[in-house]
Amino acid sequence: MRPLEGIRVIEVGSVVLGPYAGQLLAELGATVIKVEPPAGDLTRDLGHAEHPGMASLFLNCNRGKRSIAVDMRRPEGLAIVYRLVAGADVFFHNMRMDSAERLGIGYESLSRIRPELVYCAAYGYGAAGRGARRPAYDDIIQAACGVAELRGRIDGAPAYASTFIADKTTALFVVIGVLGALMERARTGRGRQLEVAMLETMAHYVSIEHLDGHTWHEPKAPSGYKRLLSRHRRPFRTKDGWMAVVPFSEKQWHIFFCAAQREDVVSDPRFATAESRARNIEALYEAVAETMATRTCAEWASILARHDIPFGPVMSLEDLVADGHMNDVGFWHEAEHPSEGRLRVPSFPVRDGGPHGAATPVAGAPALGEHTREIMRSVGFDDEAIEALAQAGVVVAR
């Protein structure tokens, strides 16, 4: 039994933030009902697709959910959502607060229907701030929170991380907040209103290491953790490829350069202590780069493994799919999707039962409105009423 079995979640989510949070809750065992507009979630058409409305990004963010397609802008559609909320434990969305309130799905409206509801709103900027009404996507938040500028210190121009880091990190905090609120509700019986804003989440995330000297009220040094901002902090070229290597402790640095017969570096006072290495990180990484270029990947693997110095190959996503370790732990599995055929699916990384526990895959992502009829019947609509609403364009019912 998974920990959230019996918990009913209503997700009004789009793009990556909301859908990814909903998928994680589904992986934990919750019943997640995805409420989509009649045109569907925007990501249904983003990425490679074999069939319309079932693109890769949607398939990878919406596993384990049930889809109901409803036009909430119409009173009849909003009434359907209200019936769903009456039996829900969690409701969350990732639209701006003023938009949610205009639609009739703000906290005050829904908590009157279901006082025990855990209500979570996730959006770009906290609703109490002057940026509250500004639209936000991942790139905008990467620029606003310092990520892009930090990359610019390395490469000379601001740049984005090559993944939806703001969306996915915020989704993780949505899940953390929801789990905490559910625990509180189990003790008190009371619901709770939560806000998870992307900018504040990413500022929290980035400040851990990069606030640095500005950790003090009176700044003691510039911001930015030096090791992570070195232009030489990247995989190192060997004689025949590329490798990542991270000697970390005093002993590992000593062994690394001794094994490479770099006595000049071992005796250099700039690299004698952790503090002096941090001060001279650019020169240190230059020495590592020069050293790594003297041997092949296989030679380095033998040396580094023998001395327990952390290292690893540079792999593509294609390599990762075929990787021996990932297959040993059963990370990848195949699943048959009713419309998309055989799909490759990553396992939920929190393994129930410890290292030897079996992964429990959830069902594939749903087609638009795939469960509309079933869900509406569960909250008291008969087939005649469902058909009438479908004919009127209020719902999409397959």
Phi and psi in degrees as a GROMACS rama.xvg file:
@    title "Ramachandran Plot"
@    xaxis  label "Phi"
@    yaxis  label "Psi"
@TYPE xy
-85.6673  153.98  ARG-2
-62.224  -27.8167  PRO-3
-102.759  14.3446  LEU-4
-61.2408  134.554  GLU-5
95.9115  -12.476  GLY-6
-90.2534  129.754  ILE-7
-107.57  122.965  ARG-8
-117.282  132.543  VAL-9
-105.736  119.03  ILE-10
-110.435  121.093  GLU-11
-109.723  77.2085  VAL-12
-123.553  149.842  GLY-13
-142.127  167.652  SER-14
60.193  -121.805  VAL-15
-113.119  -43.9659  VAL-16
-54.7549  -61.1456  LEU-17
-64.24  -50.0113  GLY-18
-59.4398  -39.8496  PRO-19
-66.6273  -41.1065  TYR-20
-60.1562  -43.292  ALA-21
-63.3278  -39.0661  GLY-22
-64.7728  -40.1295  GLN-23
-62.973  -39.75  LEU-24
-65.6358  -37.0379  LEU-25
-64.8941  -40.2096  ALA-26
-61.3859  -29.9423  GLU-27
-83.3362  -0.133243  LEU-28
110.615  -5.15278  GLY-29
-69.8009  151.654  ALA-30
-85.45  112.163  THR-31
-108.884  117.965  VAL-32
-100.595  115.143  ILE-33
-91.19  116.173  LYS-34
-93.8832  113.055  VAL-35
-113.251  152.918  GLU-36
-69.5164  164.596  PRO-37
-56.7607  -27.5847  PRO-38
-81.729  -12.3204  ALA-39
91.0409  165.099  GLY-40
-58.9148  140.324  ASP-41
-55.0772  -33.4242  LEU-42
-76.5217  -3.96675  THR-43
-60.6415  -19.9463  ARG-44
-119.884  20.5538  ASP-45
-109.248  123.521  LEU-46
99.7859  -179.75  GLY-47
-64.177  138.595  HIS-48
-136.344  137.66  ALA-49
-89.7674  -27.7161  GLU-50
-137.615  147.364  HIS-51
-55.6908  137.009  PRO-52
80.447  4.63129  GLY-53
-132.731  50.97  MET-54
-73.6777  163.611  ALA-55
-58.853  -40.6096  SER-56
-63.8558  -40.0903  LEU-57
-65.7955  -44.7834  PHE-58
-59.8421  -32.679  LEU-59
-90.1906  -2.70549  ASN-60
-119.522  0.262352  CYS-61
-135.353  22.8248  ASN-62
-65.3063  147.078  ARG-63
79.0459  10.9411  GLY-64
-108.408  166.335  LYS-65
-114.968  135.921  ARG-66
-106.87  129.805  SER-67
-123.979  128.708  ILE-68
-103.766  115.103  ALA-69
-136.594  137.823  VAL-70
-88.9962  96.0959  ASP-71
-73.5086  -8.82857  MET-72
-74.8847  -15.5081  ARG-73
-100.534  140.446  ARG-74
-53.6704  -38.1352  PRO-75
-65.7197  -35.1016  GLU-76
-70.6881  -42.1728  GLY-77
-63.5466  -35.9751  LEU-78
-62.5031  -34.5721  ALA-79
-64.1933  -45.5356  ILE-80
-62.3964  -39.1621  VAL-81
-61.9781  -37.8719  TYR-82
-65.1881  -38.2465  ARG-83
-63.5309  -42.9612  LEU-84
-62.6093  -34.3595  VAL-85
-58.0852  -25.6389  ALA-86
-112.958  16.1022  GLY-87
-98.4401  156.747  ALA-88
-98.5709  -34.8852  ASP-89
-134.844  138.632  VAL-90
-130.647  128.217  PHE-91
-143.135  153.785  PHE-92
-143.415  163.716  HIS-93
-128.728  46.2214  ASN-94
-108.713  163.196  MET-95
-61.3198  148.56  ARG-96
-59.1552  -41.6908  MET-97
-65.0375  -34.2415  ASP-98
-66.1153  -42.2035  SER-99
-63.0914  -41.618  ALA-100
-67.5661  -38.616  GLU-101
-62.9834  -35.4829  ARG-102
-72.5695  -20.6585  LEU-103
96.2539  17.5929  GLY-104
-120.06  29.4432  ILE-105
-72.2905  170.522  GLY-106
-60.8073  -44.8586  TYR-107
-60.3513  -42.3112  GLU-108
-63.6643  -45.8126  SER-109
-79.0339  -32.2509  LEU-110
-69.6982  -23.4609  SER-111
-68.3588  -34.2565  ARG-112
-75.2916  -39.5584  ILE-113
-140.776  86.284  ARG-114
-57.4413  -26.8966  PRO-115
-82.8221  3.49191  GLU-116
-68.6534  134.284  LEU-117
-89.4221  113.215  VAL-118
-110.866  123.414  TYR-119
-128.036  125.286  CYS-120
-112.504  128.349  ALA-121
-123.463  126.174  ALA-122
-155.921  -175.291  TYR-123
-66.94  -50.2558  GLY-124
-130.61  140.362  TYR-125
-52.1356  138.863  GLY-126
-66.0077  -18.5021  ALA-127
-85.4554  -6.22053  ALA-128
-98.5398  168.516  GLY-129
-70.8537  -15.6823  ARG-130
-90.0219  4.59704  GLY-131
-55.257  -35.0685  ALA-132
-91.8282  2.31721  ARG-133
-80.3245  137.886  ARG-134
-70.4488  152.146  PRO-135
-146.314  136.848  ALA-136
-126.903  174.095  TYR-137
-52.869  -47.805  ASP-138
-59.9154  -40.836  ASP-139
-61.5996  -42.495  ILE-140
-73.8488  -36.6524  ILE-141
-58.5687  -38.3503  GLN-142
-69.5541  -41.7095  ALA-143
-72.9797  -30.4127  ALA-144
-91.8641  -3.78474  CYS-145
107.038  -13.3607  GLY-146
-60.245  -48.2694  VAL-147
-64.4016  -40.5017  ALA-148
-66.9293  -38.0793  GLU-149
-62.774  -40.4271  LEU-150
-61.9082  -34.5121  ARG-151
-64.7059  -29.3634  GLY-152
-65.5844  -24.5911  ARG-153
-89.1055  -47.8637  ILE-154
-101.541  -5.35309  ASP-155
92.4846  -11.8009  GLY-156
-146.744  142.229  ALA-157
-55.5014  145.862  PRO-158
-149.864  154.377  ALA-159
-91.8765  151.535  TYR-160
-65.5879  146.111  ALA-161
-88.5319  42.4763  SER-162
-155.98  163.027  THR-163
-78.0798  68.1465  PHE-164
-67.3498  -36.9186  ILE-165
-72.1417  -45.0922  ALA-166
-59.5042  -49.4933  ASP-167
-73.59  -36.407  LYS-168
-65.4112  -43.3226  THR-169
-62.4683  -38.421  THR-170
-59.6478  -39.142  ALA-171
-62.5675  -39.5406  LEU-172
-71.3168  -30.2438  PHE-173
-58.7007  -47.8101  VAL-174
-63.5918  -42.9655  VAL-175
-59.1595  -46.8598  ILE-176
-63.3011  -42.9981  GLY-177
-63.942  -43.0662  VAL-178
-62.9214  -42.0517  LEU-179
-62.1887  -42.7685  GLY-180
-66.9811  -36.4513  ALA-181
-65.9549  -36.8192  LEU-182
-64.7767  -42.5689  MET-183
-63.1406  -42.6933  GLU-184
-62.308  -35.0831  ARG-185
-62.0334  -30.4613  ALA-186
-83.7704  -40.7905  ARG-187
-108.423  -20.0132  THR-188
79.5313  1.5566  GLY-189
-100.107  145.307  ARG-190
-79.7577  -178.013  GLY-191
-156.041  147.194  ARG-192
-99.9274  128.788  GLN-193
-121.38  146.097  LEU-194
-125.749  132.022  GLU-195
-129.65  106.14  VAL-196
-98.6846  138.542  ALA-197
-62.12  -45.9785  MET-198
-62.1037  -48.0551  LEU-199
-65.484  -37.6135  GLU-200
-61.5821  -46.9029  THR-201
-72.2534  -31.555  MET-202
-63.7084  -40.4905  ALA-203
-61.5501  -44.2817  HIS-204
-64.8207  -47.477  TYR-205
-75.2093  -31.7549  VAL-206
-69.9532  -18.2571  SER-207
-49.9317  -52.8034  ILE-208
-103.835  -30.2495  GLU-209
-89.2029  -11.0432  HIS-210
-63.8779  -38.19  LEU-211
43.9132  -114.163  ASP-212
-65.434  -18.4454  GLY-213
-86.3049  7.24206  HIS-214
-62.1565  -31.2819  THR-215
-85.4168  145.192  TRP-216
-56.7688  -42.8604  HIS-217
-96.133  105.7  GLU-218
-52.2249  134.714  PRO-219
-100.707  -15.4077  LYS-220
-164.852  168.045  ALA-221
-64.0156  163.295  PRO-222
-74.5983  163.151  SER-223
104.277  122.244  GLY-224
-82.4943  115.663  TYR-225
-57.8929  -43.9694  LYS-226
-59.3239  -39.385  ARG-227
-75.9639  -14.3462  LEU-228
-104.797  7.58325  LEU-229
-71.4503  133.834  SER-230
-68.6576  -14.672  ARG-231
-92.7909  -2.72073  HIS-232
-79.6914  91.909  ARG-233
-162.853  168.081  ARG-234
-56.8911  146.072  PRO-235
-99.2754  141.113  PHE-236
-76.6967  134.127  ARG-237
-105.82  -171.664  THR-238
-63.1673  -28.4513  LYS-239
-133.96  15.4398  ASP-240
175.078  -146.141  GLY-241
-136.373  146.918  TRP-242
-144.081  151.292  MET-243
-97.0793  135.864  ALA-244
-144.524  134.781  VAL-245
-136.378  80.0715  VAL-246
-61.7938  134.89  PRO-247
-124.577  -50.6104  PHE-248
-79.8754  166.398  SER-249
-53.6057  -45.5992  GLU-250
-63.5134  -42.7632  LYS-251
-65.6249  -40.3207  GLN-252
-62.3799  -43.1234  TRP-253
-62.6394  -48.0131  HIS-254
-63.7643  -42.0065  ILE-255
-57.0459  -52.0781  PHE-256
-74.6187  -30.4568  PHE-257
-66.4046  -43.1259  CYS-258
-62.8873  -30.0548  ALA-259
-88.5547  2.44354  ALA-260
58.6551  42.3787  GLN-261
-106.61  65.1472  ARG-262
-60.6142  -26.9739  GLU-263
-62.7432  -35.2675  ASP-264
-78.5764  -40.2351  VAL-265
-57.7285  -38.2788  VAL-266
-90.3469  -2.02021  SER-267
-75.5013  121.044  ASP-268
-62.3839  -20.6279  PRO-269
-65.1892  -20.9994  ARG-270
-118.152  19.1303  PHE-271
-76.2556  -31.5205  ALA-272
-132.306  167.33  THR-273
-60.5205  -40.3935  ALA-274
-65.7556  -42.9688  GLU-275
-72.5143  -32.9701  SER-276
-65.0583  -41.2588  ARG-277
-62.8074  -37.9755  ALA-278
-67.6379  -29.9224  ARG-279
-117.797  40.522  ASN-280
-63.8299  -35.2939  ILE-281
-63.8983  -45.7052  GLU-282
-65.7148  -35.947  ALA-283
-64.0556  -47.3965  LEU-284
-66.5499  -32.3176  TYR-285
-61.9967  -41.7435  GLU-286
-64.9001  -39.4584  ALA-287
-63.3469  -44.1582  VAL-288
-60.475  -44.9179  ALA-289
-60.5168  -41.2158  GLU-290
-69.5207  -44.318  THR-291
-62.8251  -28.7731  MET-292
-71.4232  -6.73682  ALA-293
-89.6611  -9.11106  THR-294
-136.427  166.353  ARG-295
-81.5265  168.015  THR-296
-59.3475  -42.2051  CYS-297
-65.3721  -40.728  ALA-298
-63.4447  -43.6004  GLU-299
-66.4355  -39.5568  TRP-300
-58.9187  -41.2022  ALA-301
-64.5992  -46.0342  SER-302
-66.1031  -48.3202  ILE-303
-68.552  -39.175  LEU-304
-65.4607  -39.6927  ALA-305
-60.6875  -34.0243  ARG-306
-103.783  9.33356  HIS-307
57.0645  39.4508  ASP-308
-94.9623  127.322  ILE-309
-59.5259  130.489  PRO-310
-155.597  166.185  PHE-311
-169.696  158.661  GLY-312
-75.9967  161.731  PRO-313
-91.5006  114.67  VAL-314
-116.223  148.938  MET-315
-87.4845  170.924  SER-316
-62.3395  -33.7274  LEU-317
-63.1355  -40.0505  GLU-318
-63.5062  -39.8656  ASP-319
-62.1725  -36.9683  LEU-320
-62.2163  -34.9165  VAL-321
-96.896  1.39243  ALA-322
-63.4089  136.319  ASP-323
-60.3836  -45.8546  GLY-324
-62.0224  -45.4932  HIS-325
-62.1538  -34.1289  MET-326
-76.7756  -33.3832  ASN-327
-57.4797  -43.7137  ASP-328
-87.3134  1.9052  VAL-329
68.3973  33.4532  GLY-330
-66.4403  -45.2393  PHE-331
-91.4965  135.695  TRP-332
-138.196  162.416  HIS-333
-103.809  144.204  GLU-334
-137.666  143.617  ALA-335
-91.4833  118.58  GLU-336
-98.5599  138.515  HIS-337
-60.108  -29.9548  PRO-338
-111.608  -24.8227  SER-339
-101.423  -4.60774  GLU-340
79.6905  -149.193  GLY-341
-78.9678  122.574  ARG-342
-118.439  150.482  LEU-343
-91.391  129.154  ARG-344
-129.123  130.23  VAL-345
-78.4289  145.577  PRO-346
-75.9135  150.942  SER-347
-61.2272  127.379  PHE-348
-74.7105  -11.1657  PRO-349
-90.7963  108.389  VAL-350
-92.3895  115.45  ARG-351
-69.3366  127.691  ASP-352
94.3733  7.58908  GLY-353
81.1103  -161.962  GLY-354
-60.9014  -24.2772  PRO-355
-104.853  7.87548  HIS-356
-70.5427  149.145  GLY-357
-87.4728  140.048  ALA-358
-67.8732  141.192  ALA-359
-114.356  93.2346  THR-360
-67.8926  146.495  PRO-361
-93.8902  171.368  VAL-362
-66.4381  163.889  ALA-363
-71.0193  169.966  GLY-364
-64.1727  143.478  ALA-365
-83.7907  154.398  PRO-366
-70.9254  158.16  ALA-367
-59.2252  122.229  LEU-368
69.1484  17.5785  GLY-369
-57.9762  -33.9175  GLU-370
-112.177  15.0381  HIS-371
-55.1328  -50.8518  THR-372
-63.0028  -46.3914  ARG-373
-61.1512  -44.4643  GLU-374
-67.9631  -42.5542  ILE-375
-65.0501  -38.7428  MET-376
-60.483  -37.6191  ARG-377
-66.2662  -18.9806  SER-378
-112.467  21.4649  VAL-379
102.76  3.06831  GLY-380
-83.2816  137.416  PHE-381
-91.572  170.374  ASP-382
-62.2478  -34.2569  ASP-383
-65.9209  -43.3476  GLU-384
-65.9798  -39.9959  ALA-385
-62.7657  -44.5638  ILE-386
-63.8769  -39.4598  GLU-387
-63.6316  -42.6441  ALA-388
-67.4795  -36.2281  LEU-389
-65.7718  -43.9207  ALA-390
-63.2592  -32.1326  GLN-391
-81.8294  -4.70204  ALA-392
81.3472  11.7212  GLY-393
-75.7123  -35.5679  VAL-394
-129.944  159.176  VAL-395
-108.307  116.182  VAL-396
-124.337  121.331  ALA-397
